Structure formats: structure tokens, C-alpha cells
Amino acid sequence: MNPYFKPLPPLSDETRASIFRLYLEDPQQWTPRALAEHFGLSIVRVQAILRLKALAQKMEAEGKPLQTGLVTGMEGMLHAKTLNPDEKKGRAREQLRLTPAKRLQPFFRMMNEEEKFTPEDAAKLMKMEPYANLQRKLDEDANHVFELEPPTGADARTLDVNPQKKSRFQFTVTDTGEQSKARFMVREKNGLLRHATIEEKFKRKNLRPKYIM
């Protein structure tokens, strides 16, 4: 084992349960952002905790047993940490926002010492959006938590019918030509190609696949 690799210990189930309990008490007050600031965690981690706890609650309601014994054993092995916001000192455990950098290469520009150069000027020069705008968008999206049931929608539009492409299986195809607008399509067993329904898109993004190839 690498003696220099010292990751943060995982959060205990007690901490995760406290986060979920506060959210259920008052979702308007205890938004994912408010919980993240309160516990010193990132917004995306709080969103993940809320979703997993909601799924566990749903499984218990359906009579499905949870592996609580395994959780207790793993917490002891990994020295899981219980956070107490009232005793929080120093800086937070994680950054509030995790902003991925699209350009990691350094960028240099010679300029006069007295020349005015704002963040908006820098964003325009690098053909990027100002960080303040990105920060605001992240804050606006922070209150999105989870959806346990897929939404309903209209029937999907047919794109192509080709009997020569019949198969024993149904395939889901993702068109990644535009990363910001990825399209999901389904090739039926009879060779029909259509857009994926809202339910299929939900399952594609949220549910775990049964088979991994």
C-alpha cells in the first residue's frame, strides 16, 4: 500500500441520516446548498446522500432488507467520520462546488500594467463563460435532489424502419455528437429506430444496468 496516499475517511451513516432527517423536516429551509454549507460538504455529495437515503427508505417500505450489518462493519474498518456541525472548526471538509476545468493549458497575454482587464474580458478572450455566471447556474441547480419514479410522457417519434436490422435484442444508442445535447435512441428487435421515451431516458441516467459488457 502507498503510505503517502491518505484519503479522507468516509462519512458515517449517522451523519448521512442526520442530513436526510433535516431535509425531511423542512425541504424549503434545508436545501442541498444549505445542508452542504452546514456540514462543510460539496453540494453534489449532499444530493447523492439524499438520493441514496430516499432509495433506502423506499426499499424498506417495499419490505426489502438493508445490509446494515455490512455498513457497520465497513465503517469500523475504514474509520468512518461523524460530522458535528456545531463543532466545525477551520475550513470545510470539501469545496461547496466542484467546477470542472475545461481548459487546463496555461494561457498568457502580454498587457500594460495600467490596462483594465476584467473577468468578463478574460472569459471573452478565452471563449469561455465568466465564472460568476457559472457559479450562479450551479447555485440555481443546487436544489435539484432526486426523482425516484420516472416521469410520464408522450410516445417516442419513429426515426427509421429497416427490417434488415432485426435482432434478438433491443439496443439503446446514445448520440454524443453534441455533448450538451446527447440524444438517446432505441433500436427495436424488429429493426425500428426511434427516440427514447422519457421513462427510458430516466432509466438510462438513473438506474443501474443489469448486465455490463
N, C-alpha and C positions, 0 to 999 in steps of 0.2 A: 504494500500500500504506500501511496505517496504521502510522506509525513508533512509536506507543505500544503497539501490540499485540505483545507479546514472549512467546509461549508457550514452555513448556519443550520442549527438543529431545526427539525420540522416543528410546526405548531401542534400543540396538544389538542385532543378532541374537546377538552374543556374550553379552550379558547375559541374553537370553531363553533361550539354550541352556544357560547356567550354572544358571538357575533350574530348568529341566526336568531337567538332569542330577542335581542334588541331590535332586529329588523322586523320580527313579527309583532312586537309590541307597538311600534309606530313606524311604518314604512315611509311616511312623509318626513319625519324627523331624521330617522336613521337610514338615510340613503347610502348606497355603496360608497360615495365620496365621503360622507360624514363618518361612516364606520372606518374607512381607511385612515382618515385623519386621527380618529380617536385611538385606534390601536397601533398606528405607525406602520401600516401596511400599504401595499400598492392597491389601486382600485381594481385591477384585473384579478388579483388574488382574492379580494373580498367577494367579487362577483362569482368566482369559482367556488368559494366556500358556501355561499348562499345557494348556488345551484345544486351542489352535491348534498347539502343538508336537506334541501327540498326533495331531492330524489330519494334520500334515505327515509324521510318521513312518508313518502308515497309508498315505498316498498313495505314499510311496517304496516301501513293501512291495508295493504293487499295481503298481509299475512306472510310475507317473505322474510326469513330471519336474516339479521345483520351479523357480520363477523366481528362482534365487539371484543371477543377474546383475543383475536388476532391484532386488533388495534391496540389493545392494552399491552400485549407483548412487544409489538414493534416500537411503541412509544418508549418502553423501558430500554430497549436495545439502542435506539437512536437518540436517547436523551431529549425527548420532545420538550419544548419550552412552553410554559403557560404565561401568557402576557397579562399584565395587570396595568391598564391604562392610568390608574391613579398613581402608580409608582414609576411611570415612564420618565426616564431621565436621559439627557443627551439627545442625539439625533435619532430619527425614526429607524426602524429595522429595515425598511425598504423605501425606495422612492415612490412618491404618490402616483406618478405617471411613468410608464415605460415607453419612451418615444423612440421608435426605431430610426436609425440614421440611414437615409437612402444613399448618401454620398459620403464615403469615408476618406476620399483622397483630399489632401490639403489643397487649399485654393489661396493664391496670393495675388495681390493687386497693389501696385505702387500708387501712392496718393500723397497729396500735400498734407502737411501736418495740420493746417488750418481748414482743410476741406471738410465740410459737413457730410457725414455718411451715416444714415440711419439704418436700423434693422430692416426697414422696408426696402431701402436701396440695396442692401446686401442680398435680400431674398430675390429681388428683381434681377440682379446681376448673376446669381447662381441658378436662376429659373426655378425657384422653389417658393413655397408659400411662407409668409412670415410666421415665425414661431408663435407669436401671440395668437394668430388665427387658429393654428393647430392646437394650441393649448385650450382655447375656448371650445373647439369642437370636441376635444377629449372630455372636457367637463360636461358638455351637453349630453354626451353619450354615456356618461358615468352611471346614470340612473337606470340604464337597461340592465336587468338582472338575469332572468331566465324565463323560458317557456317550457313547461312540462308536457303540454299537449300540442300537436301540430295544428295550425290554423286550417280552416277550410277555404276552398276557392273554386273557381270555375275549371272546367275540363281543359286540358292542355291542347295547344294547337298542333296539328299534324304538319311535319316538315317534308316528309318523303315516304313513299311506299315502294319497296323494292323486294319482291318475292325471292329474288336470288340471294338475299342476305338473311334468309331464315336461319334460325339457330335453336339449339336446345336450351339456351339461356337468355335471360334478359340482361342487357348491359346498360349501365349508367355512364354517360360520356360527359366530360367537363371540357368546355371550350375556354381555354385560358389565353386566347388571343389578346384580350384586354383584361389585365389583372384586376382593374377596378370594377369590371362588369363581366365577371365569369358567368357563363351560361351552362345550365345543366340540361342535358338531353337524354332521352331514353330510347334505346333500340329494342323494340319488342321481339318476341320469338318469331312472329310472322313476317319480320322484315320492316315493319313500320317504324319510322323515326319521328319522334315528337318531342316537344318541350316537356320538361319535367313539371309535374303538378306542384302546388305549394306544399302539400304533405310530403312529397318525395324530396323536395329541397330541404325541408326541415329535417327529415331523417338523415339526409346526406351530410348535413352540417352538425347535427347534434347527437345522433345515435351511433353506437359502436358497431362496426361491421361484424357479422357472424364468421366470415371467412376472410383470411388475409393471404393473398397470393404473392 
